[in-house]
Amino acid sequence: MSKNLNLLLQGHSSFSPSKISSQNSQLNIINDSHNLKLNCLDYYAVTIDESFADHSKLLNLLNAANQSKSPHFLIGPRRGTFSPWSSKTSEIIQNVGISGVQSIEKYFGYFVDGATEISELVLTNLFDRMTQEVFYTPEDLSNTAMAPNRRPLQFIDISKSANEALNKANIELGLALSGEEISYLENFYSSVRRNPTDAELMMFAQANSEHCRHKIFNASWVIDSVTQDQSLFDLIKKTSQGNKPDLISAYKDNAAVIEGASVPTLNRNLSNEYGFSTEKINSTLKVETHNHPTAISPFPGAATGSGGEIRDEGATGTGAKPKNGIGWVQCF
């Protein structure tokens, strides 16, 4: 078996000056400081074996250099996960003929001037704890070439203090549960007299998320002390009500269908021959309104909704064929 070796390569500035300035302002606010000065460079953790011999070619591909400065901390994918950037870049490295690279991952290396204890800083504005983690030394980076061992099912002990145990699990697992959701779980598991598993809590967090439940959109709301008769979701659905002769389906699936026209259509028959036939083509309409960040796009988030678009339109009715996507880009 080949011996695994690790490289940490240094790239250029991770963000634009305006983005860094915004992060710096927020960092000072949440740490009650005026002296912190932030900077960030890209870093690439590369796991190679003894057959690797294209060091300069890899540097050129990444537009990087050998590490010359050690950041105060790095932010990257949580241990045991692989980012879209990692999988795509690994394919590119293989396709351009660079051998010996077992895996590669990208990290944001932050430098902070004006702080006495870096480990005591509150860094919540710099990373998404659902998908990312803070590493205070390069040695803390997990070996990206090592497939993570499957962890055993963990039981959360709620026998002493259910609320405290669930809050702790909420933070450690990055579940982003609200206080009301934790109270619900506390009451449920206390009533059935058993401990929840980490898998159950993770599934609850996903299935009960705003994306799945539309809790905010379906909630009651008040304007100037007057409770509104309709939720935000009701107001959106109201646009499809009334006399809409061209509207075939709306809010019954994940995309709407409007009546189309009879047009010549190029199709392939069972004999693998192409020909035109006149068919009535109805249109499916869908606008994706949530983030679908990928690292394939120039900026994370620019490919908003591409996956959901194809899935939802194609799953509406029988024989739907997505042709193009409309996405509302929501970048932060």
Secondary structure by P-SEA (a helix, b strand, c coil): cbbbbbbbbbbcccccaaaaaaaaaaaaaaaccccbbbbbbbbbbbbbcccccaaaaaaaaacccccccccccccccccccccaaaaaaaaaaaaaccccccbbbbbbbbbbcccccccccccccccccccbbbbccccccccccccccccccccccccccaaaaaaaaaaaacccccaaaaaaaaaaaaaacccccaaaaaaaaaaacccccccccccccccccccccccaaaaaacccccccccccccccccbbbbbbcbbbbbbcccccbbbbbbbbbbbbbbbbccccccccccccccccaaaaaaaaaaaccccccccbbbbbcccc
